[in-house]
Amino acid sequence: MESSSTSNSRIPLELTLNILPHLPVKSLVRFLCVSKQWRHLISSQAFIKKHLKLSIESSRDCGIILRHYDDSDFLRFLFAPLSDNNQFGNAVEIHSALQLNILHHCDGLVCLTNKKNEVAIWNPLMRKYRKLPREPVEKPFGFEHSTRTFAFGHDPQNDDYKVLRVVEFYDAKRHLKEFEVKVCSLKAQSWKKVEEQWPNKKLSLNLASASLNGAVHWLVDATQSKIELLIAFDLATEKFRFYKAPDQPDNEERVFPALEVLGRYLCYSVLVSHNDTTYHEVWLMKDYGVESSWTQIYRIGQGEVPGLFMYWPLMFSKNGKEVLLVEVRERYMNLVWYDMENKTGQRVENRSFPCGFTASICTGSLLLLDGDNVIDPR
């Protein structure tokens, strides 16, 4: 019987280079042991980038991470892969680097934090992570209270993944606010203060952010203004810029706005009340950075899909005709596939899913191949 290295040497290199980038992460991790040549190839930055690009474009090796507390009040994470027919496979347990919040995700990496304000970058499918150094908060004199907001994304100009931390200090008695903005480079493993600090002290951040095109984005609350604003932070230039949300007619009232990335577009979803009728609208910025390119892709009326009528979009189906909606309940979520053309919804049924969970999307990626191994926290 021939050894694997002998049979591998008979496979033309050109054929190997064409096949391997199309394989799922689980297979590639196993193939690291085939030979030194394959290990060197799969571990190379060029291969990792090509594999990630194909994964994103094809939605291959895509699925959802479920986060839930078991009967012992222990936080567990599970991964459920998505098949071509919009069915989710069995959810299997994966161990996270920090036992608390999933903040943001980008390119198959997940940013986590806990009550100690520790931050780690985690590759769920690789079971690898890297903890970022602790960074103290420099509180200005006279300010007693603060809130922290994190964002995570890719800086393509420097090929680096970065975490942005915005700390909002406030003094209720004097009605004053101050901000501290710092960024941490995964490459450099260090934090630094951003020279261009928060651009407008009258604005407050919405906690949820979205990462796209080398920038992280938030919705911001502007007091005494009906115009909804998005603020973007460019991870390469470290500059802030503003965009307007989709135009709002005078006779409409909008509540519970949210910002996401859907497909490869910036996505704005909102609950709209108009003439005693309520809708859930979703808009995409079809041309990034161009405010006039906001396009409504669907509007859901009450009764069109099952649930409590509080949704936000999570991902497109592989054929692009349906969108996976998260039905938001008080302590957990349900998932619904919504057919945008037929305006019908069908709840996701999967016996391997826990009763109560929150969900995030995940793409197969070889990033952090050299990271630390995640072990069972128990």
C-alpha positions as CSV (number, residue, x, y, z in Angstrom):
1,M,0.0,0.0,0.0
2,E,1.4,3.4,-1.0
3,S,1.9,6.1,1.7
4,S,-0.1,9.3,1.4
5,S,3.1,11.3,0.7
6,T,3.9,8.9,-2.2
7,S,0.4,9.1,-3.7
8,N,0.3,12.9,-3.1
9,S,3.6,13.4,-5.0
10,R,1.9,12.0,-8.1
11,I,-0.8,14.6,-8.0
12,P,0.2,17.5,-10.4
13,L,0.8,20.7,-8.4
14,E,-1.4,22.7,-10.8
15,L,-4.3,20.4,-10.1
16,T,-3.7,20.6,-6.3
17,L,-3.7,24.4,-6.5
18,N,-7.0,24.4,-8.4
19,I,-8.8,21.9,-6.1
20,L,-7.7,22.8,-2.5
21,P,-9.1,26.4,-2.3
22,H,-12.6,25.1,-3.0
23,L,-12.6,22.7,-0.1
24,P,-14.2,23.4,3.4
25,V,-12.1,24.4,6.4
26,K,-12.6,21.0,8.1
27,S,-11.0,19.1,5.2
28,L,-8.1,21.5,4.8
29,V,-7.2,21.2,8.5
30,R,-7.0,17.5,8.1
31,F,-4.9,17.9,4.9
32,L,-2.2,19.9,6.9
33,C,-0.9,16.4,7.9
34,V,-0.7,15.0,4.3
35,S,2.8,16.4,3.5
36,K,5.2,19.3,4.2
37,Q,4.3,20.6,0.8
38,W,0.6,20.7,1.5
39,R,1.1,22.2,4.9
40,H,3.3,24.9,3.5
41,L,0.7,25.6,0.7
42,I,-2.4,25.7,3.0
43,S,-0.6,27.8,5.6
44,S,0.5,30.4,3.1
45,Q,-1.1,33.9,3.2
46,A,-1.9,33.7,-0.6
47,F,-3.8,30.5,-0.2
48,I,-5.7,31.7,2.9
49,K,-6.8,34.8,1.1
50,K,-7.8,32.9,-2.1
51,H,-9.8,30.4,0.0
52,L,-11.6,33.2,1.9
53,K,-12.5,35.0,-1.3
54,L,-14.0,31.8,-2.7
55,S,-15.9,31.1,0.5
56,I,-17.5,34.5,0.6
57,E,-18.4,34.6,-3.1
58,S,-19.9,31.1,-3.1
59,S,-21.4,31.1,0.5
60,R,-19.7,27.7,0.8
61,D,-18.8,26.6,4.3
62,C,-21.4,29.1,5.6
63,G,-23.6,28.6,8.6
64,I,-24.8,30.2,11.9
65,I,-23.4,30.3,15.4
66,L,-26.0,29.8,18.1
67,R,-25.4,31.1,21.6
68,H,-27.5,29.9,24.5
69,Y,-27.4,29.1,28.2
70,D,-28.0,25.5,29.3
71,D,-30.0,24.3,32.3
72,S,-26.9,24.9,34.5
73,D,-26.8,28.6,33.3
74,F,-23.5,27.8,31.4
75,L,-23.0,29.6,28.1
76,R,-22.7,27.3,25.1
77,F,-21.9,27.9,21.5
78,L,-23.1,25.7,18.6
79,F,-22.5,25.8,14.8
80,A,-25.0,24.7,12.3
81,P,-23.9,24.5,8.6
82,L,-26.2,25.7,5.8
83,S,-26.8,23.5,2.8
84,D,-27.7,24.5,-0.8
85,N,-31.5,23.8,-0.2
86,N,-31.7,26.3,2.7
87,Q,-31.6,23.6,5.3
88,F,-29.4,23.8,8.4
89,G,-27.5,20.7,9.5
90,N,-27.3,19.5,13.0
91,A,-25.9,22.0,15.4
92,V,-22.6,20.9,17.0
93,E,-21.0,22.4,20.1
94,I,-17.9,24.6,19.7
95,H,-15.9,26.1,22.5
96,S,-15.4,29.9,22.5
97,A,-12.3,31.8,23.7
98,L,-14.3,34.0,26.1
99,Q,-17.6,33.1,27.8
100,L,-19.8,36.0,26.9
101,N,-20.8,38.3,24.1
102,I,-20.3,37.9,20.4
103,L,-19.7,41.5,19.4
104,H,-19.0,41.5,15.7
105,H,-17.9,39.2,12.9
106,C,-15.8,39.6,9.7
107,D,-14.3,37.2,7.3
108,G,-15.0,34.1,9.4
109,L,-13.5,35.8,12.5
110,V,-15.6,36.7,15.6
111,C,-14.8,39.5,18.1
112,L,-15.7,38.5,21.7
113,T,-15.6,40.3,25.0
114,N,-16.6,39.6,28.6
115,K,-17.5,41.4,31.8
116,K,-13.8,42.0,32.5
117,N,-13.6,43.9,29.2
118,E,-11.2,41.3,27.8
119,V,-11.3,41.1,24.0
120,A,-10.4,38.1,21.8
121,I,-10.6,37.3,18.1
122,W,-11.9,33.8,17.5
123,N,-12.1,31.6,14.5
124,P,-15.0,29.2,15.5
125,L,-14.6,26.6,12.7
126,M,-10.8,26.4,13.3
127,R,-11.1,26.4,17.1
128,K,-8.4,29.1,17.2
129,Y,-8.2,32.4,18.9
130,R,-6.0,35.3,19.9
131,K,-6.5,37.4,23.0
132,L,-5.8,41.1,22.6
133,P,-3.8,43.0,25.2
134,R,-5.7,44.7,28.0
135,E,-6.0,48.5,27.6
136,P,-7.0,50.9,30.4
137,V,-9.6,53.6,30.0
138,E,-8.4,57.1,30.5
139,K,-11.3,58.7,32.2
140,P,-11.3,62.5,32.1
141,F,-11.6,64.4,35.4
142,G,-15.1,65.0,36.8
143,F,-16.8,62.3,34.7
144,E,-18.2,59.4,36.7
145,H,-20.1,57.2,34.2
146,S,-19.1,55.6,30.9
147,T,-20.3,53.1,28.3
148,R,-18.0,51.1,26.0
149,T,-18.7,50.2,22.4
150,F,-16.5,47.9,20.2
151,A,-16.4,47.4,16.5
152,F,-14.3,44.9,14.4
153,G,-13.3,44.8,10.8
154,H,-10.6,44.4,8.1
155,D,-8.2,47.0,7.0
156,P,-7.5,45.9,3.4
157,Q,-4.9,48.7,2.8
158,N,-2.6,47.2,5.5
159,D,-4.1,43.7,5.4
160,D,-4.8,43.8,9.1
161,Y,-7.8,43.1,11.4
162,K,-8.6,45.8,13.9
163,V,-10.8,46.4,16.9
164,L,-12.1,49.9,17.5
165,R,-13.1,50.9,21.1
166,V,-15.2,54.0,21.7
167,V,-15.8,55.0,25.3
168,E,-18.5,57.6,26.0
169,F,-18.2,59.4,29.3
170,Y,-21.0,61.5,30.6
171,D,-21.8,63.8,33.5
172,A,-25.6,63.9,34.1
173,K,-25.4,66.9,36.4
174,R,-23.5,69.1,34.0
175,H,-25.0,67.5,30.9
176,L,-21.6,67.0,29.4
177,K,-20.1,64.2,27.3
178,E,-16.6,63.3,26.3
179,F,-15.3,60.4,24.1
180,E,-12.1,58.3,23.9
181,V,-11.4,56.4,20.7
182,K,-8.7,53.7,20.5
183,V,-7.9,51.1,17.9
184,C,-6.1,47.8,18.3
185,S,-4.2,46.0,15.5
186,L,-4.3,42.2,15.4
187,K,-0.9,42.3,13.6
188,A,0.8,44.6,16.1
189,Q,-1.0,43.3,19.1
190,S,-1.2,46.8,20.5
191,W,-3.6,49.7,21.1
192,K,-3.2,53.3,20.2
193,K,-5.2,56.4,20.6
194,V,-6.9,57.7,17.4
195,E,-5.8,61.2,16.6
196,E,-9.1,62.2,15.1
197,Q,-11.4,61.8,18.1
198,W,-15.2,61.5,18.2
199,P,-16.4,64.1,15.6
200,N,-19.5,65.4,17.4
201,K,-20.1,65.2,21.2
202,K,-23.9,65.6,20.7
203,L,-24.1,62.2,19.0
204,S,-24.5,58.9,20.9
205,L,-23.6,55.5,19.4
206,N,-26.0,52.7,18.8
207,L,-24.2,49.6,20.2
208,A,-24.5,47.4,17.1
209,S,-22.0,48.0,14.3
210,A,-21.5,46.7,10.7
211,S,-18.1,46.1,9.0
212,L,-17.8,46.6,5.2
213,N,-15.3,47.9,2.7
214,G,-12.5,48.6,5.2
215,A,-14.7,50.6,7.6
216,V,-16.9,50.0,10.6
217,H,-20.3,51.7,10.7
218,W,-22.9,52.6,13.4
219,L,-26.2,54.3,13.5
220,V,-26.0,57.4,15.7
221,D,-28.7,59.2,17.7
222,A,-28.9,62.9,16.8
223,T,-31.0,64.8,19.3
224,Q,-33.6,67.2,17.8
225,S,-33.1,65.9,14.3
226,K,-35.4,63.7,12.2
227,I,-32.5,62.8,9.8
228,E,-31.0,59.5,10.8
229,L,-27.2,59.4,10.4
230,L,-24.6,56.6,9.9
231,I,-21.1,57.2,11.0
232,A,-18.2,55.3,9.4
233,F,-14.7,54.9,10.6
234,D,-12.1,54.0,8.0
235,L,-9.7,51.5,9.6
236,A,-6.8,52.5,7.3
237,T,-7.0,56.3,7.3
238,E,-8.5,56.3,10.9
239,K,-10.9,59.1,9.8
240,F,-14.6,59.4,10.5
241,R,-17.3,60.3,7.9
242,F,-21.1,60.6,7.9
243,Y,-23.8,59.2,5.7
244,K,-27.5,59.7,5.7
245,A,-29.9,56.8,6.2
246,P,-32.7,56.3,3.6
247,D,-35.0,59.3,3.3
248,Q,-38.0,59.3,5.6
249,P,-41.3,60.8,4.4
250,D,-42.9,63.3,6.7
251,N,-46.0,61.2,7.3
252,E,-43.9,58.1,8.4
253,E,-42.7,57.2,11.9
254,R,-39.6,54.9,12.1
255,V,-38.7,52.9,15.2
256,F,-36.1,50.2,16.0
257,P,-33.6,50.9,13.2
258,A,-30.7,48.5,12.8
259,L,-27.6,48.4,10.7
260,E,-26.2,45.2,9.2
261,V,-24.2,43.8,6.3
262,L,-26.5,41.7,4.0
263,G,-24.7,40.0,1.1
264,R,-21.9,42.5,0.4
265,Y,-24.0,45.6,1.0
266,L,-24.6,47.9,3.9
267,C,-28.2,47.2,5.1
268,Y,-30.6,49.4,7.0
269,S,-33.7,47.8,8.5
270,V,-36.5,49.6,10.3
271,L,-40.1,49.3,11.6
272,V,-42.3,51.9,9.8
273,S,-45.7,53.2,10.8
274,H,-47.8,54.9,8.1
275,N,-51.6,55.6,8.1
276,D,-52.3,53.1,11.0
277,T,-50.3,50.4,9.1
278,T,-47.0,48.9,10.2
279,Y,-44.3,47.6,7.9
280,H,-40.8,46.2,8.3
281,E,-38.6,47.7,5.6
282,V,-35.1,46.7,4.5
283,W,-32.8,48.9,2.4
284,L,-29.4,48.2,0.8
285,M,-26.8,50.8,-0.2
286,K,-26.2,49.4,-3.7
287,D,-23.3,51.8,-4.4
288,Y,-21.2,52.0,-1.3
289,G,-20.7,55.5,0.0
290,V,-23.4,57.0,-2.3
291,E,-26.5,58.1,-0.3
292,S,-28.7,58.2,-3.4
293,S,-28.1,54.5,-4.0
294,W,-30.2,53.3,-1.0
295,T,-32.7,50.8,-2.5
296,Q,-35.6,49.2,-0.7
297,I,-35.4,45.4,-1.4
298,Y,-38.5,44.3,0.5
299,R,-41.3,45.5,2.8
300,I,-43.0,43.0,5.1
301,G,-46.6,43.7,6.1
302,Q,-48.1,42.3,9.3
303,G,-49.2,38.7,9.0
304,E,-47.0,37.9,6.0
305,V,-44.5,35.9,8.2
306,P,-45.1,34.0,11.5
307,G,-44.0,35.6,14.7
308,L,-44.2,38.9,16.7
309,F,-43.3,41.2,13.8
310,M,-39.9,42.2,15.1
311,Y,-37.2,41.1,12.6
312,W,-33.8,41.8,11.3
313,P,-32.1,40.2,8.2
314,L,-29.2,37.9,8.8
315,M,-28.2,36.5,5.4
316,F,-29.4,35.7,1.9
317,S,-30.1,32.2,0.8
318,K,-27.5,30.7,-1.6
319,N,-29.8,31.4,-4.6
320,G,-30.4,35.0,-3.4
321,K,-34.2,34.7,-3.6
322,E,-34.8,34.4,0.1
323,V,-33.5,36.1,3.2
324,L,-33.0,34.6,6.7
325,L,-34.8,36.7,9.2
326,V,-34.2,36.8,12.9
327,E,-37.5,37.1,14.8
328,V,-36.6,39.0,18.0
329,R,-38.3,37.9,21.2
330,E,-37.8,39.1,24.7
331,R,-35.0,36.6,25.6
332,Y,-34.3,34.6,22.4
333,M,-34.8,34.4,18.7
334,N,-36.5,32.4,16.0
335,L,-35.3,32.1,12.4
336,V,-37.6,32.5,9.4
337,W,-36.8,32.2,5.7
338,Y,-38.6,35.0,3.8
339,D,-39.4,34.6,0.1
340,M,-39.0,38.2,-1.2
341,E,-40.9,37.5,-4.5
342,N,-43.8,35.6,-3.1
343,K,-43.9,37.5,0.2
344,T,-44.2,34.4,2.3
345,G,-42.3,33.2,5.4
346,Q,-41.4,29.8,6.8
347,R,-40.0,29.3,10.2
348,V,-36.8,27.2,10.5
349,E,-37.4,23.9,12.3
350,N,-34.4,22.0,13.5
351,R,-34.5,19.6,16.5
352,S,-30.8,20.1,17.2
353,F,-31.3,23.8,17.9
354,P,-31.7,24.8,21.6
355,C,-35.0,26.3,22.8
356,G,-33.6,29.8,23.3
357,F,-30.7,31.2,21.4
358,T,-29.2,34.2,19.7
359,A,-27.7,33.8,16.2
360,S,-24.8,35.2,14.2
361,I,-23.6,34.2,10.7
362,C,-20.2,32.5,10.2
363,T,-18.1,31.9,7.0
364,G,-15.4,29.2,6.8
365,S,-12.0,30.8,7.0
366,L,-8.4,29.7,7.6
367,L,-7.5,33.0,9.3
368,L,-5.8,32.6,12.7
369,L,-4.4,29.2,11.6
370,D,-1.4,30.0,13.8
371,G,-3.6,31.1,16.8
372,D,-3.9,29.5,20.2
373,N,-6.1,26.5,20.5
374,V,-9.5,26.9,22.2
375,I,-10.0,24.3,25.0
376,D,-13.2,23.3,26.8
377,P,-13.6,26.0,29.5
378,R,-15.1,23.4,31.9
